[in-house]
Amino acid sequence: MTNIWSGNIQRDFRITERFSFRFRVDALNLANRTQFDTPDVNPVLTTFGSCTAQSLTVKRWIQFTMRVAF
């Protein structure tokens, strides 16, 4: 089981009475934990017992969003 932590932070700023500005940061897989595939089990190869690939887990992803509302 892969332990993936995600989160976000959001802040609203009032510019004038009619205009507001929103800034948001989203973070997926914040710890950037990687899950490796199963090791090579062919005893004839020199890569026996080593993990040569990663599974299809999500890498760290950080997204910034800005929004102006009026």
C-alpha positions in Angstrom: 0.0 0.0 0.0 1.4 3.4 -1.0 0.9 6.2 1.6 0.2 9.3 -0.4 -0.4 12.7 1.4 -2.2 15.6 -0.4 -3.3 19.0 0.7 -4.1 22.5 -0.3 -3.9 26.1 1.1 -6.3 28.9 0.0 -6.3 32.6 0.8 -8.9 35.2 -0.3 -7.9 38.9 -0.6 -10.4 41.7 -0.8 -9.1 44.3 -3.3 -12.1 46.7 -3.3 -15.7 46.3 -2.3 -16.5 44.6 -5.6 -13.2 42.8 -6.5 -11.6 39.9 -4.7 -8.5 37.8 -5.5 -8.1 34.2 -4.5 -4.7 32.4 -4.4 -4.6 28.6 -4.0 -1.8 26.0 -3.8 -2.6 22.3 -4.3 0.0 19.6 -3.5 -0.4 16.0 -4.5 1.9 13.3 -3.1 3.6 15.9 -0.9 6.2 13.4 0.5 7.1 12.3 -3.0 7.0 8.6 -2.0 7.8 6.1 -4.7 6.5 2.5 -5.0 8.9 0.2 -6.7 7.8 -2.8 -8.9 8.6 -6.3 -7.9 12.3 -7.4 -8.1 13.7 -9.4 -11.0 13.3 -13.1 -10.2 15.2 -14.6 -13.2 18.4 -16.2 -11.7 20.2 -16.3 -15.0 20.3 -12.5 -15.4 22.7 -10.2 -13.7 19.9 -8.0 -12.5 18.5 -10.8 -10.3 17.0 -9.5 -7.1 17.1 -5.8 -8.1 14.2 -3.5 -8.8 14.7 -1.9 -12.2 11.4 0.0 -12.5 8.9 2.0 -10.6 5.1 1.4 -10.4 2.7 3.9 -11.9 2.4 6.1 -8.8 1.8 9.8 -9.0 4.9 11.9 -8.6 4.9 15.2 -6.6 2.6 17.7 -8.3 2.2 21.3 -7.1 -0.4 23.5 -8.7 -0.9 27.3 -8.2 -4.2 28.8 -9.0 -5.2 32.5 -9.0 -8.7 33.9 -9.5 -10.1 37.4 -9.7 -13.8 37.8 -9.0 -15.9 40.8 -9.6 
